[in-house]
Amino acid sequence: MSSLHQGPPETETGGRLTIDLSAIAANYKLLASRAAPAECAAVVKADAYGLGVPSVAQALWTAGARTFFVAHVFEARALRAALPEAIIYVLSGLNPGSASILLEINARPVLGSPGEVEEWVAKGGGASAALHIDTGMNRLGLSLSEAEETAQKNAFRPSLVMSHLACADVPNHPLNKEQLTAFEAVRQLFPDTPASLANSAATLSGGAYRFDLCRPGIALYGGNPFHPHPAPDLKPVVKLQTRIVQLREAGRGEKVGYGGEETLGRPSRLAILSLGYADGFIRAAGSRDAQKGAEVIIAGKSCPLVGRISMDLIAADITDLPENAVKRGDYATVLGDGITIDELAQKAGTIGYEILTRLGPRFERIYAG
Ligand SMILES: *Cc1c(COP(=O)(O)O)cnc(C)c1O
């Protein structure tokens, strides 16, 4: 197995993040099989959900992805450098004045208002652009009546007509069916244009949601797109390990960390870990007397965090480990080895998407597979 190292070297930093590119490829192939006969695109916005274009994009291309979605023009530029032949859509729409840049890097805007369509046409943008229709989320996109007007004017034929589901993570939410019905009507307005509605959850749900092109993101990276369960057969992609910088003992009744919010109930041994909120480890996953926090794996055993999460440090309770099980410099596993991004997210009161996209630049990054 080949591997590529990026970021600060291990001896100079506190953590290492291993990204399993073969797991990403396997997840893509699973999604592509669910998407079929529709094409399966890949959403790589926010630097591939924090995991790093270009390595991730190249793995997806090798696995068969040909159409990619990013959020911003600068992301499209970075992706274009990695994938000279890919079709690239920019989800955030047309920034005023950005049409010429998009044309120059051969990226396609996802146009979301009549004003954006007008500007794109005026700049000679042509048919390489998607049209985003809002079918009930009230975020981006033309209203249904604006879509009708655009279709009637016939001055612009998009390369893709798309919409986005608000509640795909809850498959039997009534809004899904409403949005599907609305999108089927929109599609009639652009009968010769490929259509796209599905994110990860809707791709895995399959059926009528697939249309011509699916757009999964989180599931590629091993996140469970369904709330709260069940998890589909996706492979975990990230492993996050953090260094034990110090071992210490503390007595029963002593406090741990800022604010003294956790009191030790017994004589304890603590491992101080080189991980904090400045690394993107969500502060809400910390522990206090009133509410226990996340857990990490040390020497093969699950150990609870103790006290608040600092900017760069956090404590774990290793009292239940054998006496000499760990030493300074060993690693604790924060994600991976059975700890999923979704479990950590639940402890932190958030979603797997936020856990991934916050993983910061301070880790040594290892691209494996
Ligand atoms: C982010 C995004 C996706 C991917 O969603 P996942 O839930 O990560 O699969 C698809 N379409 C649009 C418009 C998006 O913004």
The ligand as an SDF file (V2000), in Angstrom:
LIG
                    3D

 15 15  0  0  0  0  0  0  0  0999 V2000
  -23.4440   19.4420   -0.3130 C   0  0  0  0  0  0  0  0  0  0  0  0
  -24.4130   19.1710   -1.3880 C   0  0  0  0  0  0  0  0  0  0  0  0
  -24.6040   17.8610   -1.8670 C   0  0  0  0  0  0  0  0  0  0  0  0
  -24.0010   16.6560   -1.1910 C   0  0  0  0  0  0  0  0  0  0  0  0
  -24.7450   16.3750   -0.0160 O   0  0  0  0  0  0  0  0  0  0  0  0
  -24.3930   15.1300    0.9220 P   0  0  0  0  0  0  0  0  0  0  0  0
  -25.4810   15.1530    1.9400 O   0  0  0  0  0  0  0  0  0  0  0  0
  -23.0530   15.4250    1.5130 O   0  0  0  0  0  0  0  0  0  0  0  0
  -24.3930   13.9310    0.0890 O   0  0  0  0  0  0  0  0  0  0  0  0
  -25.4200   17.6870   -2.9760 C   0  0  0  0  0  0  0  0  0  0  0  0
  -26.0330   18.7480   -3.5690 N   0  0  0  0  0  0  0  0  0  0  0  0
  -25.9020   20.0110   -3.1140 C   0  0  0  0  0  0  0  0  0  0  0  0
  -26.6300   21.1220   -3.7870 C   0  0  0  0  0  0  0  0  0  0  0  0
  -25.1020   20.2680   -2.0000 C   0  0  0  0  0  0  0  0  0  0  0  0
  -24.9810   21.5180   -1.5320 O   0  0  0  0  0  0  0  0  0  0  0  0
  1  2  1  0
  2  3  1  0
  2 14  2  0
  3  4  1  0
  3 10  2  0
  4  5  1  0
  5  6  1  0
  6  7  2  0
  6  8  1  0
  6  9  1  0
 10 11  1  0
 11 12  2  0
 12 13  1  0
 12 14  1  0
 14 15  1  0
M  END
$$$$
